[in-house]
Amino acid sequence: MKDSFSRLHPIVGIVYFAAVISFSMFLMNPVCLAVSLSCAVANAVQLNGQKTVLFGLKFILPTAVLVMLINPIVNHSGVTILTYLPWDNPLTLESVVYGIASAVMLSSVVFWFSSFNKVMTADKLVYLFGKIAPALGLLLSMAFRFVPRFSAQFREVRTARKLLGREKSGFIEKIKDAVRVISVMLSHSLEDSIETADSMKARGYGLKGRTAYSNYSFTKRDAIALLLICISTASLIVLRVFGTAKYRYFPSVKGELAGIDSVIFFTLYFLLMIMPFVINIWEGIRWKRLQSAI
């Protein structure tokens, strides 16, 4: 399926992800956590397909389990004592619940960032920050591009060493091979950074009066999407300031999960989080209708 949300103006994308990632990090209400994680996974699967599932199983799930296990061991706050650990520290219900909530929060933020990397490409970041803060725009674009390029180059070096028969078995030999590969990667990264700096200097990056080409135009559809995001974000902030959907984990688990205000808050929160998924589904249905009408 084509990603219609990423074709919106970059300002829409940056505002949206700034809102949803911030809400996902600071709203620890269980309903908000569940909504954020489910919508983040749905959007990520829609953008990346099977890669998202593999990424979640390989990296996010083990990390989440580790957070759930470590938090009750190091955090002993709470009034509901379940048992005592072998070193006589209490294991509390509140620390277990907070560990689960922290794991869900961390997972949702990682999934949102995976969608952010897919939608907000390097050229969009340069477009947004190039005029206001050229150095920041360049830094962000290089930072997001560094990891995939570094991984691809690392695989190339490993493959080349295997074909040349340089990789050896044994624990010490593998450590030496890893050090050699890292040394090659560092040398390559330094050379690449010098070439990039010389190339940008030759092209006059950062000079006064320098212009940049962009094919982004702010349309009516972008204005509607940005307005909906801003209204939803402002409404959620106002409701939260007045105490709606508040929730605590210490010293006891207590919070607001029902009530008219909470239902309104959770509905707005869900609509904001699911917006890219709905836009892509709607555009897909619309496109099929246009095709069938031909």
Sequence and secondary structure as in RCSB ss.txt:
>XXXX:A:sequence
MKDSFSRLHPIVGIVYFAAVISFSMFLMNPVCLAVSLSCAVANAVQLNGQKTVLFGLKFILPTAVLVMLINPIVN
HSGVTILTYLPWDNPLTLESVVYGIASAVMLSSVVFWFSSFNKVMTADKLVYLFGKIAPALGLLLSMAFRFVPRF
SAQFREVRTARKLLGREKSGFIEKIKDAVRVISVMLSHSLEDSIETADSMKARGYGLKGRTAYSNYSFTKRDAIA
LLLICISTASLIVLRVFGTAKYRYFPSVKGELAGIDSVIFFTLYFLLMIMPFVINIWEGIRWKRLQSAI
>XXXX:A:secstr
   SGGGS HHHHHHHHHHHHHHHHH   HHHHHHHHHHHHHHHHHHHTHHHHHHIIIIIHHHHHHHHHHHHHH 
   S EEEE TTS EEEHHHHHHHHHHHHHHHHHHHHHHHHHHHS HHHHHHHHTTT HHHHHHHHHHHHHHHHH
HHHHHHHHHHHHHTT    SHHHHHHHHHHHHHHHHHHHHHHHHHHHHHHHHTTTT TT          HHHHHH
HHHHHHHHHHHHHHHHTTTT EE SSS EE   SHHHHHHHHHHHHHHTHHHHHHHHHHHHHHHHHHH 
